[in-house]
Every structure is written in structure tokens, then in C-alpha cells.
Amino acid sequence: MKFETHLHTLESSPCGQVEAKTAVREYVRAGYDGIVVTDHYGSYPLEWFTGSLEERLDQFLSGYRRAKEEGERLGLTVLFGAEIRLEEGPEDLLLYGLSPAFFLNRPDIYTVTLPELSEAVHTAGGVIVQAHPYREPCRPRESAFLDGVEIYNGNPRHDSRNALAAAFAEKNELICTSGSDYHQLQDLARGGIELQGPIRTEQDFKAALLTGTGRLIRPGGQE
């Protein structure tokens, strides 16, 4: 099954420019079997949202919920994920295998350290993949607290220095992923991963990812 692993929505990411339902329709058209909605989570997104904490958490989840509704209508698997930025640094971490309840139960999770996040995510049954670790001003985080590395980021507006990310993953024996980092229509299908199915749940996706046998989608072999 062909999955997009890194996608943002207009509803829930300050930088997202495409409505969730439109993104779903575009990925159906592109021949993907599923997407993981990884809207941003951290101090900046929460400040961008309005209302009470409960209302802001609802806004964070609204893009995923609308995408899932459209995916069910069109036959595209839509899974929940997140791209979290901790207060201790500028690095972005993709979380897979979790349910929305993880954030509803720990809305302050972005205030912890990476070791604490790692423990919380793994206890909840999830995995951590560092996104674009060599895109300025990011740096690779301690491999002991990571499960994988996004070694190919297809966003055309950033230099993610993907070759360096691939070398870091290989050196530290981490799982490799590829993602489009979808924000705009032009970002469609610029990355992703093909995994053995069937994949219907976040846990299915995590289990398939952890096999390390997925085929990375890297259009044109770009580095």
C-alpha cells in the first residue's frame, strides 16, 4: 500500500494551505492508498488556535477528522499522526501509531524533554521519526530516543539535505521514511512509502513501518 507519511492541513497547521478534504481527493487522484495526517503540535500551533484549551485541541484534530471523513467516502485510508516540536529545540518529530487520545490526555507533551517524550510515546504504543534532521536550523537528535529518520523530504521550498539524513540513519541503524511534507497543491506525491498491507489502523501502519522493508518513494531519485 502506498502511503503519504507527512501531510499538513489548512484547518490544523498554521502553514497548511490545502483543506483536508481537498488533500484527500488529490491523493486519491495520485494513486495513493492512504495518508497520515501529521499536523503541527507545539507552543506555536496552540497559540495560533483560539479559545479554551479544549477548543484549541479540537482545532488541532479538525484537519485529521475532516480528512478521515472524506477518506471513508472515497476509499482512502486516513490515519492520525503529528509533527511535534518540543520547547527545547527547533527539531520536528513525526509521531506514528498513536490515537488522538494521546494529546487529549497530555496537551502539555511539547514541554517535555526528548527522553521523556520517547518514554511517553513508546508507552502509548507509538514511534518517533525525526523529520528533515539536517534542514536548518535543525540538527539530528540523540538516536537512542528515535525509531527512525525521514531520509527523504520532498518539500520543494526547503533544502532538507536528504543525503546527510540518510547517512545518519544508516550509521545509527534507524528506520528510514520518505514524505512529501505536503502543505500546498504543488507538494502532491513528492514522497511517501510503500508498505505491505493491509493497513487500516495506526497500529497496522506502525507495525509495517517497523519491519524496515518499506520501499521509499523518492521521485526522480532527488537528494
N, CA, C and O of each residue as an XYZ file, in Angstrom:
892
protein
N       0.843     -1.186      0.000
C       0.000      0.000      0.000
C       0.885      1.245      0.000
O       1.865      1.331      0.739
N       0.519      2.197     -0.837
C       1.292      3.434     -0.981
C       0.730      4.493     -0.025
O      -0.438      4.871     -0.116
N       1.582      4.964      0.891
C       1.159      5.918      1.923
C       1.962      7.207      1.863
O       3.180      7.190      1.682
N       1.266      8.318      2.017
C       1.902      9.593      2.325
C       2.110      9.637      3.828
O       1.182      9.382      4.595
N       3.330      9.962      4.252
C       3.672      9.908      5.674
C       3.747     11.278      6.346
O       3.901     11.359      7.565
N       3.639     12.358      5.565
C       3.924     13.690      6.110
C       3.028     14.690      5.386
O       3.326     15.114      4.270
N       1.912     15.064      6.046
C       0.909     15.899      5.383
C       0.268     16.849      6.379
O      -0.102     16.457      7.486
N       0.144     18.101      5.971
C      -0.458     19.141      6.806
C      -1.746     19.661      6.169
O      -1.891     19.672      4.947
N      -2.670     20.089      7.017
C      -3.945     20.592      6.525
C      -4.122     22.070      6.856
O      -3.534     22.589      7.804
N      -4.942     22.728      6.055
C      -5.264     24.136      6.280
C      -5.948     24.339      7.622
O      -5.736     25.352      8.289
N      -6.770     23.370      8.014
C      -7.549     23.517      9.231
C      -6.698     23.509     10.500
O      -7.043     24.164     11.483
N      -5.581     22.765     10.481
C      -4.892     22.484     11.744
C      -3.406     22.824     11.782
O      -2.782     22.693     12.835
N      -2.831     23.250     10.684
C      -1.426     23.672     10.687
C      -1.344     25.115     10.223
O      -1.904     25.454      9.180
N      -0.655     25.984     10.977
C      -0.555     27.386     10.581
C       0.017     27.571      9.174
O      -0.291     28.555      8.501
N       0.853     26.622      8.728
C       1.490     26.721      7.420
C       0.741     25.956      6.332
O       1.104     26.054      5.159
N      -0.287     25.203      6.688
C      -1.028     24.429      5.704
C      -1.884     25.327      4.821
O      -2.489     26.283      5.306
N      -1.937     25.021      3.519
C      -2.676     25.852      2.582
C      -3.755     25.095      1.814
O      -4.414     25.666      0.946
N      -3.939     23.816      2.128
C      -4.924     22.998      1.411
C      -5.899     22.398      2.421
O      -5.487     21.821      3.427
N      -7.183     22.538      2.144
C      -8.179     21.945      3.029
C      -8.046     20.425      3.048
O      -7.660     19.805      2.057
N      -8.372     19.846      4.194
C      -8.167     18.413      4.389
C      -8.891     17.579      3.340
O      -8.309     16.640      2.796
N     -10.121     17.896      3.050
C     -10.876     17.102      2.090
C     -10.295     17.221      0.685
O     -10.320     16.258     -0.081
N      -9.779     18.386      0.348
C      -9.129     18.551     -0.958
C      -7.866     17.700     -1.033
O      -7.598     17.068     -2.055
N      -7.093     17.686      0.048
C      -5.873     16.874      0.072
C      -6.202     15.398     -0.139
O      -5.496     14.703     -0.870
N      -7.258     14.921      0.489
C      -7.664     13.527      0.319
C      -7.997     13.242     -1.136
O      -7.555     12.237     -1.692
N      -8.776     14.122     -1.752
C      -9.143     13.917     -3.156
C      -7.918     13.918     -4.054
O      -7.847     13.149     -5.012
N      -6.953     14.778     -3.749
C      -5.730     14.848     -4.550
C      -4.912     13.562     -4.424
O      -4.340     13.094     -5.408
N      -4.854     12.998     -3.236
C      -4.073     11.766     -3.062
C      -4.778     10.550     -3.654
O      -4.121      9.599     -4.078
N      -6.092     10.573     -3.687
C      -6.813      9.525     -4.416
C      -6.459      9.613     -5.897
O      -6.177      8.601     -6.539
N      -6.476     10.823     -6.427
C      -6.145     11.036     -7.833
C      -4.713     10.609     -8.147
O      -4.428     10.134     -9.247
N      -3.816     10.780     -7.180
C      -2.405     10.438     -7.381
C      -2.129      8.946     -7.230
O      -1.000      8.506     -7.447
N      -3.145      8.158     -6.860
C      -2.972      6.713     -6.782
C      -2.448      6.194     -5.455
O      -1.962      5.065     -5.381
N      -2.538      6.995     -4.412
C      -2.115      6.536     -3.086
C      -3.247      5.742     -2.425
O      -4.426      5.949     -2.713
N      -2.857      4.840     -1.543
C      -3.832      4.050     -0.793
C      -4.173      4.667      0.554
O      -5.219      4.364      1.128
N      -3.300      5.529      1.065
C      -3.545      6.118      2.363
C      -2.658      7.314      2.626
O      -1.670      7.542      1.928
N      -3.022      8.071      3.638
C      -2.221      9.208      4.096
C      -2.196      9.205      5.620
O      -3.133      8.739      6.268
N      -1.109      9.734      6.181
C      -1.045     10.006      7.617
C      -1.058     11.522      7.771
O      -0.162     12.208      7.279
N      -2.068     12.040      8.450
C      -2.173     13.481      8.677
C      -1.283     13.830      9.865
O      -1.517     13.374     10.984
N      -0.262     14.641      9.611
C       0.740     14.964     10.642
C       0.764     16.469     10.888
O       1.787     17.118     10.669
N      -0.337     17.013     11.336
C      -0.377     18.451     11.599
C       0.553     18.807     12.757
O       0.857     17.983     13.619
N       0.988     20.055     12.744
C       1.958     20.524     13.739
C       1.353     20.577     15.133
O       0.178     20.900     15.311
N       2.194     20.248     16.126
C       1.783     20.374     17.522
C       2.940     20.964     18.312
O       4.084     20.530     18.180
N       2.632     21.948     19.125
C       3.647     22.606     19.933
C       3.137     23.955     20.390
O       1.953     24.258     20.238
N       4.020     24.769     20.948
C       3.581     26.050     21.501
C       3.035     26.978     20.418
O       2.039     27.666     20.640
N       3.684     27.004     19.240
C       3.231     27.926     18.194
C       1.852     27.553     17.651
O       0.988     28.427     17.588
N       1.600     26.302     17.255
C       0.247     25.972     16.796
C      -0.816     26.232     17.852
O      -1.896     26.732     17.537
N      -0.518     25.898     19.102
C      -1.512     26.102     20.148
C      -1.804     27.584     20.367
O      -2.927     27.950     20.711
N      -0.797     28.438     20.169
C      -1.009     29.876     20.284
C      -1.785     30.409     19.082
O      -2.511     31.397     19.191
N      -1.627     29.753     17.943
C      -2.325     30.155     16.716
C      -3.817     29.849     16.804
O      -4.646     30.593     16.281
N      -4.148     28.748     17.471
C      -5.546     28.396     17.680
C      -6.178     29.383     18.667
O      -5.481     30.149     19.333
N      -7.500     29.346     18.744
C      -8.210     30.274     19.618
C      -9.130     29.524     20.577
O      -9.480     28.366     20.351
N      -9.510     30.210     21.649
C     -10.464     29.644     22.591
C      -9.788     28.943     23.753
O      -8.601     29.137     24.013
N     -10.566     28.125     24.446
C     -10.063     27.367     25.586
C      -9.114     26.275     25.112
O      -9.016     26.007     23.915
N      -8.420     25.650     26.048
C      -7.523     24.553     25.685
C      -8.291     23.450     24.973
O      -7.808     22.893     23.987
N      -9.476     23.132     25.463
C     -10.293     22.099     24.820
C     -10.645     22.486     23.389
O     -10.621     21.638     22.497
N     -10.970     23.750     23.159
C     -11.306     24.222     21.816
C     -10.078     24.217     20.908
O     -10.191     23.915     19.720
N      -8.915     24.545     21.451
C      -7.690     24.534     20.651
C      -7.291     23.109     20.278
O      -6.824     22.872     19.163
N      -7.466     22.164     21.187
C      -7.190     20.771     20.860
C      -8.149     20.274     19.780
O      -7.768     19.479     18.921
N      -9.383     20.740     19.829
C     -10.350     20.363     18.804
C      -9.923     20.901     17.437
O     -10.096     20.226     16.422
N      -9.366     22.116     17.411
C      -8.862     22.677     16.155
C      -7.673     21.876     15.646
O      -7.548     21.659     14.441
N      -6.797     21.432     16.546
C      -5.661     20.605     16.160
C      -6.118     19.309     15.493
O      -5.475     18.832     14.558
N      -7.210     18.747     15.964
C      -7.704     17.474     15.440
C      -8.654     17.633     14.256
O      -8.987     16.647     13.599
N      -9.095     18.856     13.977
C     -10.141     19.037     12.973
C      -9.686     18.658     11.569
O     -10.475     18.113     10.796
N      -8.437     18.933     11.224
C      -7.951     18.567      9.896
C      -7.961     17.063      9.695
O      -8.416     16.567      8.664
N      -7.458     16.343     10.682
C      -7.477     14.880     10.618
C      -8.904     14.354     10.513
O      -9.183     13.472      9.701
N      -9.800     14.888     11.325
C     -11.174     14.387     11.339
C     -11.861     14.620     10.003
O     -12.584     13.749      9.519
N     -11.642     15.785      9.402
C     -12.264     16.065      8.105
C     -11.650     15.203      7.008
O     -12.347     14.745      6.103
N     -10.347     14.988      7.096
C      -9.691     14.117      6.113
C     -10.211     12.691      6.241
O     -10.458     12.029      5.232
N     -10.375     12.221      7.447
C     -10.853     10.852      7.665
C     -12.266     10.676      7.125
O     -12.589      9.651      6.523
N     -13.086     11.663      7.340
C     -14.457     11.606      6.836
C     -14.468     11.497      5.313
O     -15.215     10.700      4.746
N     -13.636     12.302      4.655
C     -13.569     12.251      3.193
C     -12.920     10.956      2.715
O     -13.318     10.393      1.695
N     -11.929     10.493      3.452
C     -11.277      9.238      3.086
C     -12.238      8.065      3.140
O     -12.199      7.189      2.276
N     -13.089      8.042      4.137
C     -14.077      6.965      4.239
C     -15.051      7.016      3.076
O     -15.521      5.979      2.608
N     -15.352      8.206      2.613
C     -16.274      8.354      1.485
C     -15.645      7.889      0.177
O     -16.323      7.323     -0.680
N     -14.339      8.132      0.032
C     -13.665      7.852     -1.236
C     -12.828      6.574     -1.226
O     -12.290      6.183     -2.262
N     -12.709      5.918     -0.069
C     -11.952      4.685     -0.007
C     -10.458      4.866      0.201
O      -9.677      3.981     -0.150
N     -10.045      5.996      0.767
C      -8.641      6.239      1.093
C      -8.464      6.080      2.597
O      -9.220      6.665      3.373
N      -7.479      5.299      3.015
C      -7.196      5.138      4.441
C      -6.549      6.411      4.981
O      -5.520      6.850      4.466
N      -7.134      6.996      5.996
C      -6.603      8.210      6.621
C      -6.265      7.888      8.068
O      -7.129      7.475      8.842
N      -5.012      8.078      8.422
C      -4.532      7.760      9.761
C      -4.096      9.027     10.494
O      -3.745     10.032      9.876
N      -4.125      8.958     11.814
C      -3.709     10.077     12.653
C      -2.216     10.013     12.935
O      -1.664      8.948     13.211
N      -1.585     11.157     12.861
C      -0.190     11.311     13.263
C       0.011     12.746     13.711
O      -0.953     13.504     13.813
N       1.234     13.124     13.975
C       1.515     14.504     14.374
C       2.981     14.815     14.131
O       3.830     13.924     14.133
N       3.261     16.090     13.922
C       4.642     16.577     13.861
C       4.816     17.528     15.046
O       4.317     18.653     15.036
N       5.522     17.060     16.049
C       5.647     17.813     17.285
C       7.002     18.511     17.345
O       8.017     17.965     16.914
N       6.998     19.716     17.884
C       8.243     20.446     18.149
C       8.294     20.727     19.644
O       7.419     21.393     20.197
N       9.324     20.212     20.282
C       9.480     20.428     21.719
C      10.018     21.827     21.979
O      10.630     22.441     21.105
N       9.785     22.322     23.179
C      10.263     23.659     23.526
C      11.778     23.717     23.637
O      12.357     24.802     23.589
N      12.437     22.561     23.784
C      13.881     22.558     23.988
C      14.681     22.752     22.700
O      15.905     22.869     22.768
N      14.045     22.791     21.541
C      14.800     22.978     20.311
C      13.917     23.090     19.088
O      12.705     22.892     19.180
N      14.512     23.409     17.921
C      13.735     23.634     16.701
C      13.420     22.377     15.908
O      12.760     22.457     14.871
N      13.874     21.221     16.369
C      13.694     19.996     15.603
C      12.231     19.544     15.593
O      11.486     19.774     16.545
N      11.844     18.899     14.499
C      10.484     18.393     14.330
C      10.497     16.872     14.364
O      11.359     16.235     13.759
N       9.545     16.304     15.068
C       9.481     14.861     15.287
C       8.117     14.348     14.848
O       7.083     14.811     15.329
N       8.126     13.392     13.933
C       6.900     12.785     13.449
C       6.514     11.628     14.357
O       7.328     10.748     14.635
N       5.278     11.634     14.815
C       4.784     10.590     15.710
C       3.760      9.742     14.963
O       2.816     10.264     14.371
N       3.961      8.431     14.999
C       3.054      7.497     14.344
C       2.591      6.445     15.351
O       3.238      6.220     16.374
N       1.463      5.808     15.046
C       0.981      4.710     15.877
C       0.168      5.136     17.079
O      -0.198      4.302     17.907
N      -0.122      6.428     17.189
C      -0.870      6.947     18.331
C      -2.307      7.266     17.934
O      -2.635      7.338     16.749
N      -3.147      7.453     18.927
C      -4.508      7.929     18.707
C      -4.597      9.376     19.192
O      -3.716      9.834     19.919
N      -5.644     10.098     18.801
C      -5.802     11.470     19.312
C      -5.826     11.556     20.826
O      -5.491     12.597     21.391
N      -6.218     10.473     21.493
C      -6.286     10.487     22.954
C      -4.930     10.790     23.589
O      -4.869     11.314     24.702
N      -3.848     10.466     22.891
C      -2.516     10.739     23.431
C      -2.370     12.232     23.734
O      -1.852     12.596     24.789
N      -2.815     13.092     22.829
C      -2.698     14.537     23.019
C      -3.792     15.081     23.926
O      -3.568     16.040     24.664
N      -4.959     14.484     23.876
C      -6.038     14.923     24.761
C      -5.686     14.661     26.224
O      -6.069     15.420     27.114
N      -4.949     13.567     26.458
C      -4.522     13.229     27.821
C      -3.280     13.990     28.260
O      -3.069     14.201     29.455
N      -2.449     14.405     27.292
C      -1.199     15.113     27.605
C      -1.055     16.349     26.723
O      -0.143     16.402     25.898
N      -1.924     17.338     26.874
C      -1.831     18.508     25.999
C      -0.530     19.277     26.158
O      -0.165     20.058     25.279
N       0.180     19.067     27.271
C       1.441     19.763     27.517
C       2.647     18.945     27.080
O       3.768     19.259     27.480
N       2.458     17.918     26.282
C       3.536     16.993     25.954
C       4.699     17.687     25.244
O       5.826     17.193     25.289
N       4.445     18.818     24.594
C       5.505     19.542     23.896
C       6.477     20.223     24.862
O       7.510     20.733     24.429
N       6.171     20.243     26.141
C       7.042     20.896     27.123
C       8.068     19.945     27.723
O       8.919     20.379     28.500
N       8.012     18.655     27.384
C       8.913     17.683     27.990
C      10.227     17.619     27.209
O      10.366     18.253     26.163
N      11.181     16.857     27.721
C      12.431     16.621     27.013
C      12.256     15.459     26.035
O      11.266     14.731     26.097
N      13.217     15.293     25.137
C      13.131     14.181     24.188
C      13.106     12.827     24.888
O      12.291     11.986     24.510
N      13.950     12.567     25.885
C      13.843     11.276     26.579
C      12.464     11.048     27.191
O      11.944      9.933     27.163
N      11.871     12.114     27.746
C      10.544     11.978     28.332
C       9.484     11.744     27.257
O       8.557     10.959     27.452
N       9.627     12.428     26.128
C       8.700     12.203     25.019
C       8.818     10.778     24.509
O       7.814     10.112     24.260
N      10.042     10.320     24.358
C      10.267      8.959     23.876
C       9.590      7.939     24.772
O       8.935      7.016     24.288
N       9.747      8.104     26.067
C       9.115      7.172     27.008
C       7.598      7.226     26.900
O       6.936      6.187     26.903
N       7.042      8.433     26.804
C       5.591      8.573     26.740
C       5.029      7.992     25.445
O       4.006      7.308     25.462
N       5.695      8.263     24.329
C       5.227      7.767     23.031
C       5.302      6.250     22.965
O       4.364      5.599     22.508
N       6.419      5.685     23.421
C       6.568      4.234     23.362
C       5.617      3.530     24.326
O       5.107      2.452     24.018
N       5.378      4.124     25.478
C       4.411      3.554     26.416
C       3.011      3.526     25.808
O       2.233      2.608     26.065
N       2.698      4.535     25.005
C       1.391      4.621     24.361
C       1.313      3.789     23.082
O       0.266      3.737     22.438
N       2.416      3.141     22.714
C       2.401      2.274     21.539
C       2.798      2.942     20.246
O       2.535      2.410     19.168
N       3.435      4.112     20.332
C       3.819      4.835     19.129
C       5.301      4.768     18.828
O       6.070      4.145     19.560
N       5.694      5.418     17.740
C       7.094      5.509     17.345
C       7.424      6.956     16.994
O       6.540      7.755     16.687
N       8.724      7.277     17.046
C       9.214      8.627     16.772
C      10.173      8.590     15.592
O      11.141      7.830     15.582
N       9.887      9.422     14.599
C      10.747      9.568     13.427
C      11.134     11.036     13.319
O      10.260     11.899     13.232
N      12.424     11.330     13.322
C      12.816     12.737     13.191
C      12.651     13.191     11.755
O      13.178     12.569     10.833
N      11.918     14.277     11.570
C      11.715     14.850     10.245
C      12.917     15.717      9.861
O      13.498     16.405     10.700
N      13.271     15.669      8.586
C      14.308     16.529      7.984
C      15.371     16.996      8.992
O      15.458     18.190      9.277
N      16.182     16.073      9.534
C      17.097     16.435     10.626
C      18.211     17.403     10.245
O      18.839     17.987     11.129
N      18.473     17.589      8.950
C      19.556     18.496      8.544
C      19.042     19.762      7.860
O      19.828     20.510      7.278
N      17.744     20.007      7.922
C      17.215     21.270      7.409
C      17.492     22.348      8.452
O      17.102     22.206      9.610
N      18.152     23.405      8.055
C      18.461     24.479      9.010
C      17.185     25.039      9.622
O      16.210     25.248      8.900
N      17.156     25.291     10.940
C      18.249     25.195     11.910
C      18.275     23.860     12.664
O      18.851     23.778     13.749
N      17.669     22.832     12.111
C      17.572     21.551     12.813
C      18.908     20.819     12.849
O      19.791     21.044     12.023
N      19.020     19.948     13.825
C      20.161     19.047     13.947
C      19.637     17.673     14.332
O      18.585     17.577     14.964
N      20.344     16.604     13.965
C      19.868     15.272     14.379
C      19.881     15.140     15.893
O      20.830     15.550     16.561
N      18.809     14.560     16.421
C      18.711     14.336     17.848
C      19.332     12.991     18.222
O      19.740     12.223     17.350
N      19.400     12.715     19.524
C      20.051     11.515     20.025
C      19.325     10.271     19.505
O      18.128     10.092     19.731
N      20.070      9.425     18.810
C      19.458      8.276     18.140
C      18.818      7.295     19.108
O      17.905      6.563     18.727
N      19.278      7.268     20.348
C      18.724      6.330     21.328
C      17.247      6.581     21.595
O      16.537      5.692     22.064
N      16.781      7.801     21.295
C      15.392      8.148     21.583
C      14.536      8.219     20.319
O      13.389      8.665     20.360
N      15.102      7.779     19.205
C      14.397      7.785     17.925
C      14.192      6.358     17.431
O      14.975      5.461     17.744
N      13.137      6.162     16.660
C      12.930      4.893     15.967
C      13.337      4.990     14.507
O      13.721      3.993     13.896
N      13.254      6.193     13.948
C      13.551      6.341     12.535
C      13.895      7.764     12.167
O      13.858      8.674     12.995
N      14.235      7.932     10.890
C      14.613      9.229     10.340
C      13.938      9.401      8.978
O      13.915      8.480      8.161
N      13.401     10.572      8.755
C      12.892     10.910      7.434
C      14.101     11.245      6.561
O      14.633     12.353      6.622
N      14.521     10.288      5.760
C      15.740     10.493      4.972
C      15.458     11.149      3.635
O      16.383     11.576      2.944
N      14.187     11.232      3.263
C      13.812     11.967      2.059
C      12.611     12.834      2.376
O      11.537     12.329      2.702
N      12.797     14.147      2.280
C      11.716     15.114      2.459
C      11.542     15.832      1.127
O      12.475     16.463      0.630
N      10.340     15.735      0.548
C      10.119     16.238     -0.796
C       9.694     17.685     -0.898
O       9.397     18.148     -1.999
N       9.652     18.423      0.207
C       9.220     19.814      0.149
C      10.141     20.621     -0.760
O      11.346     20.673     -0.516
N       9.595     21.259     -1.813
C      10.452     21.952     -2.786
C      10.933     23.322     -2.336
O      11.747     23.941     -3.021
N      10.451     23.805     -1.210
C      10.813     25.152     -0.758
C      11.893     25.158      0.316
O      12.249     26.211      0.845
N      12.411     23.971      0.636
C      13.446     23.859      1.656
C      14.568     22.946      1.155
O      14.340     22.031      0.364
N      15.770     23.216      1.629
C      16.887     22.306      1.403
C      17.010     21.417      2.632
O      17.573     21.821      3.650
N      16.480     20.204      2.529
C      16.478     19.294      3.678
C      17.747     18.461      3.769
O      17.908     17.696      4.719
N      18.638     18.588      2.819
C      19.918     17.864      2.817
C      19.680     16.378      3.130
O      20.190     15.817      4.099
N      18.883     15.790      2.257
C      18.429     14.419      2.466
C      19.560     13.399      2.521
O      19.465     12.412      3.250
N      20.623     13.623      1.763
C      21.731     12.665      1.769
C      22.365     12.564      3.156
O      22.765     11.479      3.580
N      22.456     13.674      3.850
C      23.010     13.657      5.203
C      22.082     12.901      6.153
O      22.538     12.169      7.031
N      20.774     13.088      5.967
C      19.814     12.370      6.802
C      19.930     10.868      6.578
O      19.853     10.088      7.527
N      20.114     10.462      5.326
C      20.249      9.036      5.017
C      21.495      8.456      5.669
O      21.464      7.336      6.179
N      22.589      9.209      5.657
C      23.826      8.734      6.277
C      23.667      8.604      7.788
O      24.177      7.660      8.392
N      22.962      9.549      8.394
C      22.714      9.499      9.833
C      21.883      8.262     10.196
O      22.178      7.576     11.174
N      20.852      7.987      9.407
C      20.003      6.816      9.666
C      20.791      5.525      9.536
O      20.647      4.617     10.354
N      21.625      5.444      8.506
C      22.408      4.225      8.296
C      23.410      4.017      9.429
O      23.567      2.900      9.922
N      24.076      5.068      9.835
C      25.072      4.973     10.892
C      24.443      4.494     12.199
O      25.059      3.736     12.949
N      23.232      4.934     12.465
C      22.588      4.631     13.747
C      21.549      3.524     13.649
O      20.823      3.259     14.607
N      21.480      2.873     12.479
C      20.588      1.726     12.257
C      19.139      2.068     12.609
O      18.473      1.349     13.353
N      18.676      3.186     12.052
C      17.308      3.650     12.275
C      16.459      3.388     11.040
O      16.970      3.343      9.920
N      15.174      3.218     11.252
C      14.237      3.017     10.150
C      14.205      4.277      9.289
O      14.312      5.393      9.797
N      14.057      4.084      7.987
C      14.048      5.202      7.051
C      12.642      5.451      6.511
O      11.911      4.510      6.201
N      12.272      6.727      6.401
C      10.988      7.087      5.803
C      11.190      8.181      4.765
O      12.233      8.833      4.708
N      10.167      8.360      3.954
C      10.117      9.425      2.956
C       8.755     10.085      3.060
O       7.749      9.411      3.282
N       8.719     11.399      2.902
C       7.442     12.104      2.963
C       7.446     13.343      2.095
O       8.491     13.956      1.877
N       6.278     13.710      1.600
C       6.165     14.891      0.739
C       6.262     16.190      1.521
O       6.616     17.226      0.957
N       5.951     16.149      2.819
C       5.841     17.366      3.614
C       4.830     18.296      2.945
O       5.116     19.456      2.647
N       3.643     17.744      2.723
C       2.604     18.381      1.924
C       1.993     19.568      2.665
O       1.449     19.432      3.761
N       2.103     20.745      2.026
C       1.474     21.967      2.523
C       0.625     22.634      1.448
O      -0.418     23.224      1.731
N       1.100     22.525      0.198
C       0.464     23.184     -0.935
C       0.139     22.151     -2.006
O       0.648     21.031     -1.967
N      -0.710     22.527     -2.966
C      -1.086     21.599     -4.033
C       0.130     21.104     -4.805
O       0.157     19.953     -5.241
N       1.135     21.956     -4.979
C       2.323     21.561     -5.738
C       3.169     20.513     -5.014
O       4.086     19.944     -5.607
N       2.871     20.255     -3.745
C       3.646     19.278     -2.976
C       3.122     17.853     -3.140
O       3.675     16.920     -2.557
N       2.087     17.680     -3.910
C       1.429     16.380     -4.040
C       2.382     15.283     -4.498
O       3.099     15.436     -5.487
N       2.376     14.171     -3.761
C       3.061     12.935     -4.168
C       4.551     13.134     -4.432
O       5.105     12.538     -5.355
N       5.194     13.968     -3.625
C       6.638     14.166     -3.748
C       7.420     13.260     -2.798
O       8.632     13.413     -2.645
N       6.728     12.323     -2.163
C       7.368     11.379     -1.256
C       6.349     10.375     -0.782
O       5.206     10.367     -1.238
N       6.770      9.526      0.137
C       5.877      8.514      0.692
C       6.594      7.185      0.822
O       7.808      7.098      0.635
N       5.835      6.158      1.141
C       6.415      4.844      1.353
C       5.402      3.772      0.955
O       4.202      3.918      1.188
N       5.897      2.709      0.361
C       5.062      1.563      0.032
C       5.311      0.470      1.066
O       6.444      0.029      1.261
N       4.237      0.040      1.725
C       4.312     -0.938      2.806
C       3.410     -2.123      2.502
O       2.428     -1.999      1.771
N       3.753     -3.268      3.068
C       2.895     -4.432      2.926
C       1.599     -4.231      3.714
O       1.626     -3.902      4.900
N       0.484     -4.431      3.047
C      -0.819     -4.280      3.687
C      -1.358     -5.610      4.155
O      -0.653     -6.617      4.092
N      -2.593     -5.637      4.624
C      -3.476     -4.460      4.696
C      -3.135     -3.552      5.859
O      -2.718     -4.014      6.921
N      -3.314     -2.254      5.650
C      -3.082     -1.260      6.699
C      -4.362     -0.456      6.851
O      -4.761      0.279      5.948
N      -4.994     -0.603      7.994
C      -6.260      0.089      8.242
C      -6.212      0.953      9.495
O      -7.043      1.846      9.658
N      -5.259      0.704     10.376
C      -5.190      1.436     11.640
C      -3.792      2.002     11.856
O      -2.839      1.637     11.168
N      -3.698      2.894     12.820
C      -2.395      3.466     13.171
C      -1.418      2.387     13.612
O      -0.227      2.465     13.309
N      -1.913      1.382     14.323
C      -1.039      0.290     14.762
C      -0.604     -0.584     13.591
O       0.524     -1.076     13.577
N      -1.474     -0.782     12.617
C      -1.077     -1.506     11.399
C       0.075     -0.778     10.720
O       1.054     -1.396     10.302
N      -0.053      0.541     10.616
C       0.979      1.346      9.954
C       2.295      1.245     10.713
O       3.355      1.067     10.113
N       2.222      1.360     12.036
C       3.436      1.277     12.854
C       4.117     -0.074     12.670
O       5.332     -0.140     12.483
N       3.344     -1.136     12.721
C       3.922     -2.474     12.594
C       4.586     -2.659     11.235
O       5.673     -3.231     11.149
N       3.944     -2.182     10.177
C       4.527     -2.306      8.841
C       5.793     -1.466      8.729
O       6.766     -1.885      8.103
N       5.782     -0.277      9.337
C       6.948      0.602      9.299
C       8.128     -0.030     10.019
O       9.262      0.047      9.545
N       7.867     -0.655     11.165
C       8.943     -1.226     11.973
C       9.607     -2.445     11.334
O      10.676     -2.862     11.779
N       9.002     -3.015     10.316
C       9.677     -4.121      9.618
C      10.908     -3.632      8.877
O      11.822     -4.407      8.595
N      10.929     -2.336      8.560
C      12.069     -1.774      7.831
C      12.156     -2.199      6.393
O      13.197     -2.021      5.759
N      11.074     -2.767      5.851
C      11.106     -3.288      4.475
C      10.345     -2.407      3.496
O      10.199     -2.776      2.331
N       9.860     -1.261      3.936
C       9.096     -0.392      3.047
C       9.946      0.159      1.918
O      11.140      0.405      2.091
N       9.325      0.353      0.760
C      10.018      0.965     -0.378
C       9.751      2.460     -0.375
O       8.602      2.893     -0.469
N      10.818      3.251     -0.264
C      10.669      4.698     -0.194
C      10.363      5.282     -1.562
O      10.952      4.891     -2.570
N       9.435      6.224     -1.579
C       9.090      6.936     -2.801
C       9.913      8.213     -2.843
O       9.759      9.103     -2.007
N      10.796      8.282     -3.846
C      11.680      9.443     -4.000
C      11.655      9.842     -5.461
O      12.508      9.397     -6.229
N      10.700     10.672     -5.869
C      10.536     10.992     -7.286
C      11.824     11.478     -7.931
O      12.455     12.424     -7.459
N      12.198     10.822     -9.009
C      13.386     11.244     -9.745
C      14.681     10.966     -9.028
O      15.743     11.365     -9.506
N      14.628     10.289     -7.883
C      15.848      9.996     -7.139
C      16.497     11.227     -6.555
O      17.696     11.227     -6.272
N      15.706     12.293     -6.369
C      16.258     13.555     -5.891
C      16.873     13.389     -4.494
O      16.365     12.635     -3.665
N      17.940     14.084     -4.260
C      18.572     14.097     -2.937
C      18.475     15.489     -2.314
O      18.951     15.700     -1.198
